[in-house]
Amino acid sequence: MLIKHLRNGRGPASKAFGYFLSKFDAKGRLRVPAPVLVYGNPNLVGAFIDASPHQLKYTSMVLSFAVEDSVTRDNLGELIEEVETLAFAGIPLDWRPPGVWVEHRHTGGERAEYHFVYPRRLMDPKQRSYNMYPPGAHDP
């Protein structure tokens, strides 16, 4: 498995979801098969992102799996839960922002990629900014 942080997070949520959910890639090529929304509500998450007063509004990442990793729809829920548990460690469940996950399999063979987007603010009373992938956290 490879994990990649996508260096964006500014601007409207429609920019991120437009790319993740589009039937076409950034170069205008048809994605076969088309992306599949597997978790979350883009309209709800998008409204939460767009209402953010912060300059950096969302965190976007992708998990890319080799064919041998055999990620299936059956174990995808566990994967999402594990990522959220790690990303929001120590944060109460009712303060965690909602996210969206999109499956891409157009990258060749049976290899799966899961793109996900989460708002960079908590759902606490103060709606504080929160970065699930802080700078320097990934450096050795």
N, CA, C and O atoms as CSV, one atom per row, in Angstrom:
chain,resi,resn,atom,element,x,y,z
A,1,MET,N,N,0.837,-1.175,0.000
A,1,MET,CA,C,0.000,0.000,0.000
A,1,MET,C,C,0.882,1.238,0.000
A,1,MET,O,O,1.880,1.308,0.718
A,2,LEU,N,N,0.503,2.201,-0.807
A,2,LEU,CA,C,1.148,3.500,-0.829
A,2,LEU,C,C,0.153,4.543,-0.339
A,2,LEU,O,O,-1.039,4.465,-0.635
A,3,ILE,N,N,0.649,5.510,0.407
A,3,ILE,CA,C,-0.181,6.602,0.895
A,3,ILE,C,C,0.383,7.891,0.325
A,3,ILE,O,O,1.581,8.154,0.434
A,4,LYS,N,N,-0.473,8.688,-0.277
A,4,LYS,CA,C,-0.017,9.955,-0.842
A,4,LYS,C,C,-0.925,11.075,-0.378
A,4,LYS,O,O,-2.149,10.997,-0.482
A,5,HIS,N,N,-0.298,12.112,0.134
A,5,HIS,CA,C,-1.011,13.324,0.514
A,5,HIS,C,C,-1.054,14.215,-0.715
A,5,HIS,O,O,-0.012,14.524,-1.292
A,6,LEU,N,N,-2.234,14.629,-1.120
A,6,LEU,CA,C,-2.375,15.498,-2.288
A,6,LEU,C,C,-2.291,16.942,-1.812
A,6,LEU,O,O,-3.054,17.367,-0.944
A,7,ARG,N,N,-1.377,17.674,-2.378
A,7,ARG,CA,C,-1.085,19.034,-1.915
A,7,ARG,C,C,-2.096,20.036,-2.473
A,7,ARG,O,O,-1.820,20.781,-3.413
A,8,ASN,N,N,-3.232,20.020,-1.876
A,8,ASN,CA,C,-4.271,20.984,-2.199
A,8,ASN,C,C,-5.042,21.229,-0.922
A,8,ASN,O,O,-4.528,20.945,0.160
A,9,GLY,N,N,-6.214,21.727,-1.003
A,9,GLY,CA,C,-6.990,21.979,0.197
A,9,GLY,C,C,-7.555,23.378,0.241
A,9,GLY,O,O,-8.223,23.762,1.201
A,10,ARG,N,N,-7.286,24.139,-0.802
A,10,ARG,CA,C,-7.824,25.498,-0.890
A,10,ARG,C,C,-8.955,25.507,-1.916
A,10,ARG,O,O,-9.013,24.670,-2.817
A,11,GLY,N,N,-9.821,26.449,-1.756
A,11,GLY,CA,C,-10.883,26.617,-2.739
A,11,GLY,C,C,-12.107,25.775,-2.443
A,11,GLY,O,O,-12.196,25.120,-1.405
A,12,PRO,N,N,-13.054,25.804,-3.376
A,12,PRO,CA,C,-14.322,25.109,-3.149
A,12,PRO,C,C,-14.174,23.592,-3.192
A,12,PRO,O,O,-13.312,23.051,-3.885
A,13,ALA,N,N,-15.028,22.930,-2.443
A,13,ALA,CA,C,-15.026,21.464,-2.397
A,13,ALA,C,C,-15.340,20.876,-3.768
A,13,ALA,O,O,-14.876,19.784,-4.095
A,14,SER,N,N,-16.109,21.580,-4.557
A,14,SER,CA,C,-16.484,21.073,-5.878
A,14,SER,C,C,-15.250,20.802,-6.741
A,14,SER,O,O,-15.292,19.960,-7.637
A,15,LYS,N,N,-14.167,21.506,-6.476
A,15,LYS,CA,C,-12.919,21.288,-7.207
A,15,LYS,C,C,-12.375,19.878,-6.928
A,15,LYS,O,O,-12.006,19.156,-7.854
A,16,ALA,N,N,-12.329,19.498,-5.661
A,16,ALA,CA,C,-11.831,18.169,-5.291
A,16,ALA,C,C,-12.798,17.080,-5.745
A,16,ALA,O,O,-12.383,16.099,-6.361
A,17,PHE,N,N,-14.072,17.247,-5.446
A,17,PHE,CA,C,-15.045,16.219,-5.804
A,17,PHE,C,C,-15.223,16.119,-7.310
A,17,PHE,O,O,-15.477,15.037,-7.840
A,18,GLY,N,N,-15.092,17.240,-7.995
A,18,GLY,CA,C,-15.177,17.215,-9.452
A,18,GLY,C,C,-14.105,16.314,-10.045
A,18,GLY,O,O,-14.364,15.581,-10.999
A,19,TYR,N,N,-12.909,16.366,-9.487
A,19,TYR,CA,C,-11.826,15.508,-9.965
A,19,TYR,C,C,-12.050,14.056,-9.545
A,19,TYR,O,O,-11.971,13.153,-10.377
A,20,PHE,N,N,-12.326,13.829,-8.272
A,20,PHE,CA,C,-12.447,12.460,-7.763
A,20,PHE,C,C,-13.596,11.692,-8.393
A,20,PHE,O,O,-13.472,10.497,-8.661
A,21,LEU,N,N,-14.712,12.369,-8.631
A,21,LEU,CA,C,-15.901,11.687,-9.116
A,21,LEU,C,C,-16.085,11.746,-10.632
A,21,LEU,O,O,-17.000,11.121,-11.169
A,22,SER,N,N,-15.230,12.485,-11.319
A,22,SER,CA,C,-15.373,12.644,-12.764
A,22,SER,C,C,-15.105,11.344,-13.521
A,22,SER,O,O,-14.264,10.539,-13.121
A,23,LYS,N,N,-15.827,11.156,-14.611
A,23,LYS,CA,C,-15.593,9.994,-15.478
A,23,LYS,C,C,-14.342,10.188,-16.324
A,23,LYS,O,O,-13.915,9.270,-17.025
A,24,PHE,N,N,-13.749,11.388,-16.259
A,24,PHE,CA,C,-12.555,11.703,-17.043
A,24,PHE,C,C,-11.407,12.084,-16.114
A,24,PHE,O,O,-11.627,12.704,-15.074
A,25,ASP,N,N,-10.180,11.716,-16.488
A,25,ASP,CA,C,-9.020,12.088,-15.679
A,25,ASP,C,C,-8.603,13.522,-16.004
A,25,ASP,O,O,-9.263,14.199,-16.793
A,26,ALA,N,N,-7.506,13.986,-15.393
A,26,ALA,CA,C,-7.048,15.365,-15.564
A,26,ALA,C,C,-6.644,15.674,-17.003
A,26,ALA,O,O,-6.616,16.838,-17.401
A,27,LYS,N,N,-6.335,14.648,-17.781
A,27,LYS,CA,C,-5.945,14.841,-19.182
A,27,LYS,C,C,-7.111,14.629,-20.142
A,27,LYS,O,O,-6.926,14.636,-21.360
A,28,GLY,N,N,-8.308,14.443,-19.596
A,28,GLY,CA,C,-9.496,14.289,-20.422
A,28,GLY,C,C,-9.751,12.884,-20.930
A,28,GLY,O,O,-10.624,12.679,-21.774
A,29,ARG,N,N,-8.993,11.906,-20.424
A,29,ARG,CA,C,-9.202,10.517,-20.838
A,29,ARG,C,C,-10.309,9.882,-20.013
A,29,ARG,O,O,-10.428,10.130,-18.813
A,30,LEU,N,N,-11.116,9.062,-20.671
A,30,LEU,CA,C,-12.210,8.365,-20.002
A,30,LEU,C,C,-11.657,7.366,-18.997
A,30,LEU,O,O,-10.761,6.586,-19.321
A,31,ARG,N,N,-12.183,7.386,-17.788
A,31,ARG,CA,C,-11.786,6.426,-16.759
A,31,ARG,C,C,-12.697,5.208,-16.867
A,31,ARG,O,O,-13.915,5.307,-16.718
A,32,VAL,N,N,-12.082,4.061,-17.128
A,32,VAL,CA,C,-12.838,2.811,-17.241
A,32,VAL,C,C,-12.225,1.813,-16.280
A,32,VAL,O,O,-11.062,1.447,-16.446
A,33,PRO,N,N,-12.964,1.362,-15.284
A,33,PRO,CA,C,-14.318,1.767,-14.930
A,33,PRO,C,C,-14.351,3.153,-14.298
A,33,PRO,O,O,-13.331,3.678,-13.850
A,34,ALA,N,N,-15.538,3.726,-14.275
A,34,ALA,CA,C,-15.724,5.051,-13.692
A,34,ALA,C,C,-15.515,4.996,-12.176
A,34,ALA,O,O,-15.710,3.948,-11.560
A,35,PRO,N,N,-15.120,6.120,-11.577
A,35,PRO,CA,C,-14.990,6.164,-10.115
A,35,PRO,C,C,-16.314,5.832,-9.433
A,35,PRO,O,O,-17.393,6.066,-9.976
A,36,VAL,N,N,-16.196,5.277,-8.218
A,36,VAL,CA,C,-17.379,4.875,-7.458
A,36,VAL,C,C,-17.317,5.515,-6.073
A,36,VAL,O,O,-16.334,5.361,-5.349
A,37,LEU,N,N,-18.368,6.225,-5.721
A,37,LEU,CA,C,-18.489,6.771,-4.373
A,37,LEU,C,C,-18.755,5.601,-3.435
A,37,LEU,O,O,-19.755,4.899,-3.586
A,38,VAL,N,N,-17.855,5.384,-2.454
A,38,VAL,CA,C,-18.008,4.231,-1.568
A,38,VAL,C,C,-18.339,4.613,-0.120
A,38,VAL,O,O,-18.728,3.756,0.674
A,39,TYR,N,N,-18.187,5.889,0.221
A,39,TYR,CA,C,-18.437,6.293,1.601
A,39,TYR,C,C,-18.651,7.794,1.649
A,39,TYR,O,O,-17.907,8.550,1.025
A,40,GLY,N,N,-19.642,8.221,2.368
A,40,GLY,CA,C,-19.850,9.637,2.621
A,40,GLY,C,C,-20.823,10.294,1.663
A,40,GLY,O,O,-21.303,9.686,0.706
A,41,ASN,N,N,-21.097,11.553,1.951
A,41,ASN,CA,C,-22.028,12.353,1.178
A,41,ASN,C,C,-21.303,13.598,0.682
A,41,ASN,O,O,-21.059,14.515,1.467
A,42,PRO,N,N,-20.947,13.653,-0.616
A,42,PRO,CA,C,-20.205,14.813,-1.133
A,42,PRO,C,C,-20.925,16.150,-0.933
A,42,PRO,O,O,-20.270,17.173,-0.735
A,43,ASN,N,N,-22.253,16.155,-0.982
A,43,ASN,CA,C,-22.989,17.410,-0.788
A,43,ASN,C,C,-22.853,17.906,0.647
A,43,ASN,O,O,-22.623,19.094,0.870
A,44,LEU,N,N,-22.990,17.017,1.612
A,44,LEU,CA,C,-22.856,17.381,3.020
A,44,LEU,C,C,-21.428,17.816,3.334
A,44,LEU,O,O,-21.211,18.875,3.923
A,45,VAL,N,N,-20.467,17.004,2.943
A,45,VAL,CA,C,-19.060,17.315,3.213
A,45,VAL,C,C,-18.647,18.580,2.469
A,45,VAL,O,O,-17.920,19.412,3.011
A,46,GLY,N,N,-19.107,18.723,1.237
A,46,GLY,CA,C,-18.795,19.922,0.456
A,46,GLY,C,C,-19.320,21.188,1.106
A,46,GLY,O,O,-18.627,22.205,1.135
A,47,ALA,N,N,-20.538,21.135,1.630
A,47,ALA,CA,C,-21.108,22.304,2.315
A,47,ALA,C,C,-20.305,22.635,3.564
A,47,ALA,O,O,-20.087,23.808,3.867
A,48,PHE,N,N,-19.867,21.621,4.288
A,48,PHE,CA,C,-19.068,21.825,5.495
A,48,PHE,C,C,-17.718,22.451,5.135
A,48,PHE,O,O,-17.251,23.360,5.822
A,49,ILE,N,N,-17.092,21.965,4.062
A,49,ILE,CA,C,-15.815,22.517,3.597
A,49,ILE,C,C,-15.992,23.964,3.150
A,49,ILE,O,O,-15.232,24.845,3.552
A,50,ASP,N,N,-16.995,24.197,2.320
A,50,ASP,CA,C,-17.189,25.539,1.759
A,50,ASP,C,C,-17.558,26.576,2.812
A,50,ASP,O,O,-17.310,27.766,2.619
A,51,ALA,N,N,-18.148,26.142,3.924
A,51,ALA,CA,C,-18.509,27.066,5.000
A,51,ALA,C,C,-17.331,27.379,5.918
A,51,ALA,O,O,-17.444,28.231,6.799
A,52,SER,N,N,-16.216,26.708,5.723
A,52,SER,CA,C,-15.056,26.915,6.597
A,52,SER,C,C,-14.475,28.314,6.420
A,52,SER,O,O,-14.292,28.776,5.294
A,53,PRO,N,N,-14.185,28.988,7.531
A,53,PRO,CA,C,-13.557,30.306,7.446
A,53,PRO,C,C,-12.033,30.214,7.242
A,53,PRO,O,O,-11.371,31.232,7.041
A,54,HIS,N,N,-11.497,29.021,7.294
A,54,HIS,CA,C,-10.053,28.841,7.226
A,54,HIS,C,C,-9.552,28.868,5.780
A,54,HIS,O,O,-10.291,28.537,4.852
A,55,GLN,N,N,-8.303,29.263,5.601
A,55,GLN,CA,C,-7.704,29.307,4.271
A,55,GLN,C,C,-7.544,27.894,3.698
A,55,GLN,O,O,-7.895,27.648,2.544
A,56,LEU,N,N,-7.020,26.980,4.496
A,56,LEU,CA,C,-6.916,25.582,4.090
A,56,LEU,C,C,-8.177,24.877,4.560
A,56,LEU,O,O,-8.410,24.750,5.762
A,57,LYS,N,N,-8.982,24.422,3.625
A,57,LYS,CA,C,-10.324,23.961,3.953
A,57,LYS,C,C,-10.476,22.449,4.051
A,57,LYS,O,O,-11.386,21.969,4.726
A,58,TYR,N,N,-9.605,21.689,3.391
A,58,TYR,CA,C,-9.747,20.236,3.417
A,58,TYR,C,C,-8.398,19.557,3.236
A,58,TYR,O,O,-7.441,20.148,2.736
A,59,THR,N,N,-8.351,18.293,3.658
A,59,THR,CA,C,-7.199,17.431,3.438
A,59,THR,C,C,-7.635,16.344,2.467
A,59,THR,O,O,-8.705,15.753,2.612
A,60,SER,N,N,-6.791,16.093,1.480
A,60,SER,CA,C,-7.092,15.110,0.448
A,60,SER,C,C,-5.913,14.144,0.331
A,60,SER,O,O,-4.757,14.556,0.227
A,61,MET,N,N,-6.236,12.842,0.351
A,61,MET,CA,C,-5.194,11.820,0.275
A,61,MET,C,C,-5.666,10.664,-0.590
A,61,MET,O,O,-6.844,10.565,-0.934
A,62,VAL,N,N,-4.727,9.793,-0.935
A,62,VAL,CA,C,-5.073,8.587,-1.686
A,62,VAL,C,C,-4.291,7.416,-1.113
A,62,VAL,O,O,-3.109,7.531,-0.788
A,63,LEU,N,N,-4.981,6.284,-0.999
A,63,LEU,CA,C,-4.349,5.018,-0.645
A,63,LEU,C,C,-4.355,4.182,-1.914
A,63,LEU,O,O,-5.409,3.960,-2.510
A,64,SER,N,N,-3.188,3.720,-2.328
A,64,SER,CA,C,-3.068,2.933,-3.547
A,64,SER,C,C,-2.596,1.528,-3.184
A,64,SER,O,O,-1.578,1.354,-2.514
A,65,PHE,N,N,-3.349,0.535,-3.637
A,65,PHE,CA,C,-3.083,-0.852,-3.266
A,65,PHE,C,C,-2.639,-1.673,-4.469
A,65,PHE,O,O,-3.136,-1.489,-5.580
A,66,ALA,N,N,-1.705,-2.576,-4.234
A,66,ALA,CA,C,-1.313,-3.551,-5.247
A,66,ALA,C,C,-2.404,-4.608,-5.343
A,66,ALA,O,O,-3.213,-4.765,-4.429
A,67,VAL,N,N,-2.417,-5.323,-6.451
A,67,VAL,CA,C,-3.422,-6.373,-6.650
A,67,VAL,C,C,-3.384,-7.376,-5.508
A,67,VAL,O,O,-4.429,-7.840,-5.052
A,68,GLU,N,N,-2.181,-7.716,-5.039
A,68,GLU,CA,C,-2.045,-8.712,-3.963
A,68,GLU,C,C,-2.673,-8.268,-2.650
A,68,GLU,O,O,-2.975,-9.101,-1.796
A,69,ASP,N,N,-2.873,-6.966,-2.478
A,69,ASP,CA,C,-3.454,-6.463,-1.234
A,69,ASP,C,C,-4.932,-6.809,-1.108
A,69,ASP,O,O,-5.480,-6.789,-0.006
A,70,SER,N,N,-5.560,-7.114,-2.186
A,70,SER,CA,C,-6.953,-7.578,-2.261
A,70,SER,C,C,-7.919,-6.818,-1.357
A,70,SER,O,O,-8.564,-7.406,-0.489
A,71,VAL,N,N,-8.012,-5.518,-1.567
A,71,VAL,CA,C,-9.010,-4.723,-0.863
A,71,VAL,C,C,-10.352,-4.989,-1.535
A,71,VAL,O,O,-10.483,-4.882,-2.754
A,72,THR,N,N,-11.332,-5.330,-0.732
A,72,THR,CA,C,-12.663,-5.623,-1.266
A,72,THR,C,C,-13.684,-4.713,-0.598
A,72,THR,O,O,-13.383,-4.052,0.396
A,73,ARG,N,N,-14.865,-4.685,-1.137
A,73,ARG,CA,C,-15.938,-3.904,-0.521
A,73,ARG,C,C,-16.251,-4.437,0.875
A,73,ARG,O,O,-16.717,-3.697,1.741
A,74,ASP,N,N,-15.991,-5.728,1.087
A,74,ASP,CA,C,-16.255,-6.331,2.397
A,74,ASP,C,C,-15.327,-5.795,3.485
A,74,ASP,O,O,-15.762,-5.587,4.618
A,75,ASN,N,N,-14.046,-5.568,3.151
A,75,ASN,CA,C,-13.117,-5.086,4.174
A,75,ASN,C,C,-12.836,-3.584,4.065
A,75,ASN,O,O,-12.033,-3.049,4.828
A,76,LEU,N,N,-13.484,-2.916,3.136
A,76,LEU,CA,C,-13.288,-1.478,2.970
A,76,LEU,C,C,-13.764,-0.697,4.195
A,76,LEU,O,O,-13.133,0.287,4.582
A,77,GLY,N,N,-14.856,-1.118,4.799
A,77,GLY,CA,C,-15.352,-0.446,6.005
A,77,GLY,C,C,-14.332,-0.465,7.127
A,77,GLY,O,O,-14.166,0.522,7.844
A,78,GLU,N,N,-13.648,-1.595,7.279
A,78,GLU,CA,C,-12.594,-1.700,8.299
A,78,GLU,C,C,-11.453,-0.746,7.992
A,78,GLU,O,O,-10.919,-0.101,8.894
A,79,LEU,N,N,-11.075,-0.652,6.718
A,79,LEU,CA,C,-9.990,0.244,6.304
A,79,LEU,C,C,-10.346,1.699,6.628
A,79,LEU,O,O,-9.531,2.426,7.197
A,80,ILE,N,N,-11.545,2.113,6.272
A,80,ILE,CA,C,-11.980,3.483,6.540
A,80,ILE,C,C,-11.978,3.751,8.038
A,80,ILE,O,O,-11.522,4.805,8.482
A,81,GLU,N,N,-12.482,2.810,8.813
A,81,GLU,CA,C,-12.516,2.960,10.266
A,81,GLU,C,C,-11.101,3.082,10.842
A,81,GLU,O,O,-10.868,3.901,11.730
A,82,GLU,N,N,-10.165,2.285,10.349
A,82,GLU,CA,C,-8.785,2.343,10.828
A,82,GLU,C,C,-8.134,3.680,10.491
A,82,GLU,O,O,-7.430,4.252,11.323
A,83,VAL,N,N,-8.361,4.180,9.284
A,83,VAL,CA,C,-7.797,5.477,8.893
A,83,VAL,C,C,-8.374,6.577,9.776
A,83,VAL,O,O,-7.631,7.429,10.262
A,84,GLU,N,N,-9.684,6.572,9.989
A,84,GLU,CA,C,-10.302,7.601,10.826
A,84,GLU,C,C,-9.829,7.507,12.271
A,84,GLU,O,O,-9.611,8.534,12.914
A,85,THR,N,N,-9.669,6.301,12.789
A,85,THR,CA,C,-9.179,6.125,14.157
A,85,THR,C,C,-7.780,6.709,14.308
A,85,THR,O,O,-7.484,7.372,15.301
A,86,LEU,N,N,-6.930,6.465,13.332
A,86,LEU,CA,C,-5.568,6.997,13.365
A,86,LEU,C,C,-5.555,8.508,13.155
A,86,LEU,O,O,-4.891,9.231,13.897
A,87,ALA,N,N,-6.281,8.986,12.154
A,87,ALA,CA,C,-6.265,10.409,11.806
A,87,ALA,C,C,-6.862,11.291,12.898
A,87,ALA,O,O,-6.435,12.429,13.089
A,88,PHE,N,N,-7.848,10.761,13.611
A,88,PHE,CA,C,-8.539,11.546,14.626
A,88,PHE,C,C,-8.334,10.987,16.037
A,88,PHE,O,O,-9.219,11.091,16.887
A,89,ALA,N,N,-7.173,10.400,16.275
A,89,ALA,CA,C,-6.870,9.821,17.588
A,89,ALA,C,C,-7.028,10.871,18.680
A,89,ALA,O,O,-6.491,11.975,18.584
A,90,GLY,N,N,-7.776,10.506,19.721
A,90,GLY,CA,C,-7.962,11.399,20.853
A,90,GLY,C,C,-9.073,12.417,20.682
A,90,GLY,O,O,-9.361,13.178,21.607
A,91,ILE,N,N,-9.700,12.445,19.523
A,91,ILE,CA,C,-10.782,13.397,19.262
A,91,ILE,C,C,-12.112,12.664,19.437
A,91,ILE,O,O,-12.306,11.597,18.854
A,92,PRO,N,N,-13.020,13.213,20.222
A,92,PRO,CA,C,-14.309,12.543,20.430
A,92,PRO,C,C,-15.026,12.266,19.105
A,92,PRO,O,O,-14.924,13.051,18.162
A,93,LEU,N,N,-15.740,11.162,19.043
A,93,LEU,CA,C,-16.432,10.769,17.811
A,93,LEU,C,C,-17.359,11.853,17.285
A,93,LEU,O,O,-17.432,12.069,16.076
A,94,ASP,N,N,-18.068,12.539,18.177
A,94,ASP,CA,C,-19.017,13.548,17.714
A,94,ASP,C,C,-18.349,14.853,17.282
A,94,ASP,O,O,-19.036,15.757,16.805
A,95,TRP,N,N,-17.050,14.974,17.435
A,95,TRP,CA,C,-16.312,16.146,16.960
A,95,TRP,C,C,-15.635,15.875,15.614
A,95,TRP,O,O,-15.172,16.808,14.958
A,96,ARG,N,N,-15.573,14.623,15.204
A,96,ARG,CA,C,-14.885,14.266,13.962
A,96,ARG,C,C,-15.696,14.707,12.746
A,96,ARG,O,O,-16.907,14.492,12.696
A,97,PRO,N,N,-15.036,15.321,11.770
A,97,PRO,CA,C,-15.766,15.764,10.581
A,97,PRO,C,C,-16.109,14.581,9.669
A,97,PRO,O,O,-15.427,13.557,9.694
A,98,PRO,N,N,-17.155,14.724,8.875
A,98,PRO,CA,C,-17.501,13.662,7.929
A,98,PRO,C,C,-16.522,13.660,6.769
A,98,PRO,O,O,-15.935,14.693,6.447
A,99,GLY,N,N,-16.344,12.523,6.147
A,99,GLY,CA,C,-15.436,12.409,5.007
A,99,GLY,C,C,-16.112,11.756,3.826
A,99,GLY,O,O,-17.231,11.251,3.923
A,100,VAL,N,N,-15.411,11.776,2.708
A,100,VAL,CA,C,-15.872,11.140,1.477
A,100,VAL,C,C,-14.743,10.283,0.929
A,100,VAL,O,O,-13.592,10.717,0.870
A,101,TRP,N,N,-15.083,9.056,0.528
A,101,TRP,CA,C,-14.125,8.127,-0.077
A,101,TRP,C,C,-14.637,7.719,-1.465
A,101,TRP,O,O,-15.815,7.411,-1.645
A,102,VAL,N,N,-13.721,7.727,-2.434
A,102,VAL,CA,C,-14.056,7.366,-3.810
A,102,VAL,C,C,-13.071,6.303,-4.295
A,102,VAL,O,O,-11.858,6.455,-4.157
A,103,GLU,N,N,-13.607,5.235,-4.860
A,103,GLU,CA,C,-12.774,4.148,-5.390
A,103,GLU,C,C,-12.447,4.408,-6.859
A,103,GLU,O,O,-13.324,4.730,-7.661
A,104,HIS,N,N,-11.164,4.262,-7.193
A,104,HIS,CA,C,-10.697,4.340,-8.581
A,104,HIS,C,C,-10.041,3.005,-8.927
A,104,HIS,O,O,-9.156,2.538,-8.210
A,105,ARG,N,N,-10.472,2.401,-10.018
A,105,ARG,CA,C,-9.862,1.151,-10.488
A,105,ARG,C,C,-9.445,1.254,-11.953
A,105,ARG,O,O,-9.132,0.246,-12.587
A,106,HIS,N,N,-9.443,2.465,-12.482
A,106,HIS,CA,C,-9.069,2.665,-13.880
A,106,HIS,C,C,-7.560,2.673,-14.091
A,106,HIS,O,O,-7.095,2.797,-15.224
A,107,THR,N,N,-6.806,2.545,-13.035
A,107,THR,CA,C,-5.350,2.674,-13.099
A,107,THR,C,C,-4.646,1.420,-13.601
A,107,THR,O,O,-3.421,1.403,-13.722
A,108,GLY,N,N,-5.394,0.393,-13.886
A,108,GLY,CA,C,-4.788,-0.802,-14.461
A,108,GLY,C,C,-5.069,-2.054,-13.657
A,108,GLY,O,O,-4.884,-2.084,-12.440
A,109,GLY,N,N,-5.511,-3.071,-14.341
A,109,GLY,CA,C,-5.755,-4.362,-13.699
A,109,GLY,C,C,-6.776,-4.257,-12.595
A,109,GLY,O,O,-7.750,-3.510,-12.692
A,110,GLU,N,N,-6.544,-5.010,-11.550
A,110,GLU,CA,C,-7.454,-5.031,-10.413
A,110,GLU,C,C,-6.965,-4.137,-9.273
A,110,GLU,O,O,-7.529,-4.163,-8.179
A,111,ARG,N,N,-5.914,-3.345,-9.527
A,111,ARG,CA,C,-5.377,-2.463,-8.504
A,111,ARG,C,C,-6.418,-1.416,-8.116
A,111,ARG,O,O,-7.106,-0.863,-8.973
A,112,ALA,N,N,-6.522,-1.156,-6.828
A,112,ALA,CA,C,-7.503,-0.194,-6.330
A,112,ALA,C,C,-6.817,1.016,-5.714
A,112,ALA,O,O,-5.781,0.898,-5.061
A,113,GLU,N,N,-7.415,2.182,-5.936
A,113,GLU,CA,C,-7.008,3.405,-5.268
A,113,GLU,C,C,-8.240,3.978,-4.581
A,113,GLU,O,O,-9.335,3.984,-5.142
A,114,TYR,N,N,-8.043,4.457,-3.361
A,114,TYR,CA,C,-9.130,5.077,-2.615
A,114,TYR,C,C,-8.727,6.509,-2.284
A,114,TYR,O,O,-7.830,6.745,-1.476
A,115,HIS,N,N,-9.398,7.451,-2.917
A,115,HIS,CA,C,-9.185,8.876,-2.663
A,115,HIS,C,C,-10.149,9.296,-1.566
A,115,HIS,O,O,-11.320,8.917,-1.578
A,116,PHE,N,N,-9.654,10.079,-0.619
A,116,PHE,CA,C,-10.552,10.560,0.428
A,116,PHE,C,C,-10.301,12.019,0.743
A,116,PHE,O,O,-9.192,12.532,0.599
A,117,VAL,N,N,-11.366,12.670,1.179
A,117,VAL,CA,C,-11.355,14.098,1.496
A,117,VAL,C,C,-12.058,14.284,2.841
A,117,VAL,O,O,-13.140,13.748,3.079
A,118,TYR,N,N,-11.402,15.069,3.722
A,118,TYR,CA,C,-11.999,15.430,5.009
A,118,TYR,C,C,-11.826,16.931,5.221
A,118,TYR,O,O,-10.776,17.485,4.895
A,119,PRO,N,N,-12.844,17.591,5.764
A,119,PRO,CA,C,-12.699,19.005,6.106
A,119,PRO,C,C,-11.579,19.193,7.121
A,119,PRO,O,O,-11.316,18.312,7.940
A,120,ARG,N,N,-10.926,20.345,7.061
A,120,ARG,CA,C,-9.856,20.641,8.019
A,120,ARG,C,C,-10.396,21.489,9.166
A,120,ARG,O,O,-9.825,22.515,9.535
A,121,ARG,N,N,-11.494,21.033,9.706
A,121,ARG,CA,C,-12.014,21.655,10.928
A,121,ARG,C,C,-12.860,20.632,11.658
A,121,ARG,O,O,-13.463,19.742,11.059
A,122,LEU,N,N,-12.883,20.786,12.958
A,122,LEU,CA,C,-13.630,19.862,13.799
A,122,LEU,C,C,-15.076,20.316,13.930
A,122,LEU,O,O,-15.424,21.449,13.597
A,123,MET,N,N,-15.902,19.414,14.418
A,123,MET,CA,C,-17.305,19.732,14.645
A,123,MET,C,C,-17.557,20.055,16.111
A,123,MET,O,O,-18.662,19.859,16.616
A,124,ASP,N,N,-16.529,20.552,16.793
A,124,ASP,CA,C,-16.665,20.969,18.179
A,124,ASP,C,C,-17.363,22.341,18.219
A,124,ASP,O,O,-17.527,22.976,17.176
A,125,PRO,N,N,-17.771,22.799,19.401
A,125,PRO,CA,C,-18.485,24.083,19.472
A,125,PRO,C,C,-17.699,25.269,18.895
A,125,PRO,O,O,-18.300,26.218,18.392
A,126,LYS,N,N,-16.376,25.223,18.962
A,126,LYS,CA,C,-15.551,26.322,18.437
A,126,LYS,C,C,-15.181,26.125,16.970
A,126,LYS,O,O,-14.624,27.031,16.350
A,127,GLN,N,N,-15.480,24.958,16.408
A,127,GLN,CA,C,-15.163,24.595,15.020
A,127,GLN,C,C,-13.707,24.934,14.683
A,127,GLN,O,O,-13.406,25.631,13.714
A,128,ARG,N,N,-12.832,24.411,15.524
A,128,ARG,CA,C,-11.400,24.660,15.369
A,128,ARG,C,C,-10.839,23.972,14.132
A,128,ARG,O,O,-11.348,22.947,13.678
A,129,SER,N,N,-9.785,24.560,13.609
A,129,SER,CA,C,-9.076,23.965,12.475
A,129,SER,C,C,-8.335,22.723,12.944
A,129,SER,O,O,-7.809,22.687,14.057
A,130,TYR,N,N,-8.297,21.705,12.090
A,130,TYR,CA,C,-7.598,20.468,12.429
A,130,TYR,C,C,-7.033,19.853,11.155
A,130,TYR,O,O,-7.752,19.666,10.174
A,131,ASN,N,N,-5.748,19.543,11.179
A,131,ASN,CA,C,-5.091,18.932,10.027
A,131,ASN,C,C,-4.777,17.480,10.362
A,131,ASN,O,O,-3.941,17.207,11.223
A,132,MET,N,N,-5.438,16.554,9.690
A,132,MET,CA,C,-5.203,15.132,9.943
A,132,MET,C,C,-3.841,14.674,9.413
A,132,MET,O,O,-3.424,13.549,9.690
A,133,TYR,N,N,-3.147,15.518,8.663
A,133,TYR,CA,C,-1.828,15.205,8.115
A,133,TYR,C,C,-0.920,16.410,8.336
A,133,TYR,O,O,-0.571,17.100,7.378
A,134,PRO,N,N,-0.530,16.676,9.582
A,134,PRO,CA,C,0.241,17.875,9.878
A,134,PRO,C,C,1.635,17.858,9.271
A,134,PRO,O,O,2.220,16.790,9.092
A,135,PRO,N,N,2.175,19.035,8.951
A,135,PRO,CA,C,3.529,19.131,8.398
A,135,PRO,C,C,4.538,18.472,9.323
A,135,PRO,O,O,4.472,18.637,10.541
A,136,GLY,N,N,5.455,17.739,8.757
A,136,GLY,CA,C,6.505,17.093,9.528
A,136,GLY,C,C,6.108,15.776,10.150
A,136,GLY,O,O,6.979,15.033,10.600
A,137,ALA,N,N,4.822,15.455,10.194
A,137,ALA,CA,C,4.354,14.226,10.831
A,137,ALA,C,C,4.827,12.988,10.086
A,137,ALA,O,O,4.921,11.913,10.679
A,138,HIS,N,N,5.122,13.114,8.818
A,138,HIS,CA,C,5.500,11.972,7.997
A,138,HIS,C,C,7.005,11.856,7.809
A,138,HIS,O,O,7.480,10.876,7.236
A,139,ASP,N,N,7.757,12.836,8.280
A,139,ASP,CA,C,9.213,12.812,8.114
A,139,ASP,C,C,9.853,11.869,9.122
A,139,ASP,O,O,9.400,11.779,10.263
A,140,PRO,N,N,10.909,11.162,8.706
A,140,PRO,CA,C,11.589,10.246,9.650
A,140,PRO,C,C,12.343,10.994,10.711
A,140,PRO,O,O,12.965,10.378,11.577
